Amino acid sequence: MLRWLVLAAATTSLAGGARADEGAFLKSLQGSWTGEGTVRIRAHMSPINVSCNFDSQSEGLALSMEGVCRGLILISRSIDAKLRFSGSKYSGSYLGPRGGRAGLSGKRRGNAINLTIRWAKEVNGDRSANLTLQKVGVNGMRLTTVDVDPASGDKVVTSEINLHRK
């Protein structure tokens, strides 16, 4: 009986600690961000240089990000993501430059949240891709999307945005 109580207490303590760690991590991503990067409209196309501005809010175990990326003279796209940590994983939604709300699910490893995107419609020949939201140092964040080029089967970085605090 004593072993069971010790195990239950340890499990509860670890779960509470994980939630506290995730809340602190999400809070560290809160703020106003600006930066530059590249975006590919399709996996086989050349990248376009973009500049982006984001605002992110953290509340408990949730993070929301809203922003705009601009490229060339005429391209301007709103982007937002909403994430929530529950149990041992993240889930949420993503509205990227292609439009349509996509589902997100994944886990954090170190300073990166690695997410699978489930697009609302086919993008680059399928409905899935990967999105990594990585904290870089104290004042940096990198957003990277990787998809598969349907023609070659190769993984391609379809967007990489390097942000810093305003």
Beta strands, then each sheet from edge to edge (+ up, - down):
strand 1: 31-39
strand 2: 48-59
strand 3: 62-71
strand 4: 75-86
strand 5: 89-95
strand 6: 101-109
strand 7: 112-123
strand 8: 126-136
strand 9: 140-148
strand 10: 155-165
sheet 1: 1+ 2- 3+ 4- 5+ 6- 7+ 8- 9+ 10- 1+
end
